[in-house]
């Protein structure tokens, strides 16, 4: 009897093990949001997805140098690059900084609104959307099929940025391979313009209690970074000040082909990295790998990225 019981138990264990081993891989990531508290303000990073970028061709330095820098951190080109947005809940207002690519950038992006829902919010709850700049991977998620994805939101953008990308005259002057940037911006913003929900600002402006626009033009004519503050805690959302961490922290003078004014973009990166280092700012940037929050430390002639330690909500 004892031997019979053991045989039955062993057979059951073997069958159970075989069943688990036969399970198909799910091949799906966890929901793409990360939440933290900044003083009394809740910050939720929303991942729009990742996109493969040929950064060895895009960065304005010898391709071999880019590949070597990537290999030092076990990366290669094309580089799988994050696209992130930031949801700021001040307790009085729900603000989204950038909106992701929507359907404008291929099948691996377009997840901001989905991850917003998985994070516990609805598009109808968003009060305002602050745009760092009007490239497709930042504004494409504003609209779908010609309608507002965030029906109760007002979009805020720098006046210079809006005047450039929403201008038929500027589009007419642009090279043919750049006209799509204008068309995408116009299509994404049009529903909000029609509803009188696009409001521009100029210069350093407090847009909501605890959130201020910080001009950082160069990547685009009216590129904006945003300072979020609660009590004595601050977060600087850099937008597209940096694209490739493996290269541009160590060598912040390296620019990228997407920059409208490479000289100005480099100047802004150097200034903002210095500001973040000297003041101990927490920073986030659209294309740093999700969840894209951390600190910038001085490192010789360059800088070093220090990711934020994973933390529970207190």
N, C-alpha and C positions, 0 to 999 in steps of 0.2 A: 504493500500500500504506500509506504514512504517513498519508494523509488518511482512508483506511478505518479504520485503527486508532484515530485520534482521534475519529472519528464514533462508533465502538463504545463508546469510553471515556466520551464525553460522554453518550451514551444511557444507559449504565449508571448514571452519576452522577445524571442527571435522574430515572431510575426510582427510585433509592435515596432521593433527596430527597423525591420524591412519596410514597413508602411511609411515611417517617417523618412527614411532614406529615399523613398520614391516620390516625395513631394516635389512639385515643380517650383523652380525659383520664381519669386514674384516680380523681380526686376522693376521695383518702384521705390522711389525715395519717400521719406517721411514728409509730412506737410512742411512747406517752406516758410515758416515764420519763426522768429526768435524775439522774445519779450524781455524787457528789463525796465527797472525804474530809474529815472533820473530825478532825484529829489522826489517831488510829489507828482511828476509827470511820467506817464507811461509811454514807453517807446517800443514799437513793434516793427522789426525789420521784416519786410515782405520780399521774398525771392520771386523774381519774374521768370527764372530759369537760367540756363547757361547757353552761351553761344561760342562756337569755335572760331577764334580770330587768328589770322596769319600774322601774329605780332612781329615775327622776324622780318616781314615785309613792311609792316605799318610803322614801326618805331624808326625814328630818323637817326639811325646809327648802322654800322656794319652788321649785316645779318648774323655773321658768325659770333659777334659779341653778344647778341641777344640770345642765340642758342646756347652759348656757354653759360650765361647767367641763369637761364632756365634750367639747364642740366644740374647746376649746383644745388637747386632745390627740388630735384627729381621731377621736373616738368619738361615739356617740349612744345614745339609749335606744329600745328595750330594749337593755341592755348585755350582750354575750356574756361571761359570767362563768365563770371556771375554778372547778373543785372539785378539790382536791388532797389526797392523803394522803402520809404520810412513813414510809418503811421504814428502820429504824435497826438496823444490824448492828454490835454492840459487839465481836464476836469470840467472845462467850460466850452471847449471847442475840440472837434476831431479834425485833424489836419493831415493830409497825405502829401508827402514831398516826393514828387515825380510819380508817374503812373505806369511805367513799364512800356513794353513794345506793342501790346495788343497783338494784332495779326500782321503787323508790318515787317516783322523781322524773322520769319520762318517758324517752323513747328516747335522749336525747343524753347521759345519764349512765349510770353502772353499769360503768365500765371498770377499776376498781382491780384486781380479781383477774386480769383479762386482762393488764394491763400489768405486774402482779407476775410473771406467767409469762414475758412477753417480756423482763423484766429479769433472768431467770435463776433465779427462786425458785419454789417451789410453796407453795400454801396450807398444806400439812401441815408445812412448816418453820417457820411463824410460832409463836413461843412465847407471846407476850403481845400484846394489843391495848389501847392506851391511848386512851380516848375523851375528846375535849375537851368534848363535850356531846351530848345525845341527840336533836338534830334529825335528820330523815330523811336528809339528805345527808351525815351523819357516821356513822350506824349502820345504814342500810339494807343496806349491803354485807356485814354480818355473817352474814346468813342467806339461804337460798334454798329455797323450798318447805318451810319449816318446819325446815330442817336447817342445821347449822353449816357455813359456807363454810370456816372455819378449824378443823378438827376437833380439833387438838391445842392450841389456844390458850386461855389464860385472859384474859378481858376485865376490865380494871381501869377503874373510873369513880369519880368523887367520890360520897360517900355522900348528900349533899344532892341532887345531880343525879338519882341513882337513886331516892331516896325520892320525888321529885316526879313524874318522868315515868313511873314504873312503878307508880304508885298509882291504883287504881280510884277512890278517894275524891277525889283531886285532879282526875281526869278528869271526874268527875260535876259538880264545881264550875266547870269551864271552860266558856267560851262554845261553842256548837255548832260554830262555824267553827274552833275550836282543838282539838277532841277528836281529830281525825285525827293530830295531833302525838303524842298519848299512845298511840293505837292502833298507830302505826308503831313507836314505841320499844318497846312491849311485845312486838310480834310479832318484832322484830329481836333482842331480847335473850332471849326465852323459851327457845330451845334451849340457851343457855349457862347460864341459871338452872337449867333442868331437870338439866343435867349437872354442876351445882355448879361452873361455870366462870366465874361472875360474882363478882368480889371487889371490894369497895369500900374506899376510903380516905378520910381526912379531913385537910384542911389540907395544908400543905407537906410533901410526903412523897417520899423517895427510893424509887423503885419498882424500879429496877435500877441496877447500877453505871454511873454516868454519865448517868442520866436521872431527873429530879426533877419532880414535879408542882408547879406554881405557881398557886395559886388566883387566879382572875380573874373572879369572879361578876359578873353584870350582864346580859350577853347572855342567859344562862339562870341559874337559881338556883345551879347548881353548876359553872359554866363553868371549865375548867382550861386553862392554857397549860403547855407542857412545856419545861424547860431540858435540853438535851443537851450534855454536856461530855466532851471528851477532851483530856487535858493542859491546856494553857492556851487551847484553842479552844472556843468556845461557840456554840450555835445555840438561839435561842428560837423555838419553834413556837407562834404566837399563837392558833391556832384562829380564831374569828370575832370577834376584836377589831376587825378592819377588813373592810369589804365592797367599797368603791368607792374605789380609789386616787386617781382624778382629783379626788375631792372631799375625802375624809377625811384625807389627809395635809396638805393645805393648811388645812383647817378640821376638826380632829379633834373639835370640839365637836358636829358633826352626827351624829345618831344615826339608826337605821334601825328600821322598823316591827317587825322580828323580835325586837327586844330585849325581854326580860321586864321589865327595870328600866332604862329609858333613862338615868336619872341615874347609876346605878352603872356602866353600860356606858361612858358618856362618861368617868367618873373613871378607870376601868381603862385606857382607850385613852390618855388623857393621861399616866398614870403609866408605862405600858409604853413608849410612844414616848420619853418622857424617859429612861427607863432604857437603852433601846437606843441612843439618841443619845449619852448621856454615857459609856457603857462600850464603844461600838464593837461592839455585838453583831451577829452575823449573825442575821437573822430570816427566818422563813417564815410564811405565813398561808394558810389554806385557799382564800380567794377572791381572792388576788392572782393575776394572770395567770401561768400555768405558764411556767417552773418555780418561780416564786414565792419565790426566794431573793434576798436582798439586804440592804442597809443603810438605816437611816433617819438622815438628816442634818437638822439644824436649818435652817430656811429662813424668816427673818423671824419672824412670829408663829406660823407653822406648821412643817411638815416637808416633806422631799423624799425620794422613794424612789430609791435607787441600786441598780439590779439587779446581781447578782453577775456578774462577768466569766466568760464561758464558759471552762472550763478542762479540761485533760486530767487523767486519773487518774495521780498520781505514786506 
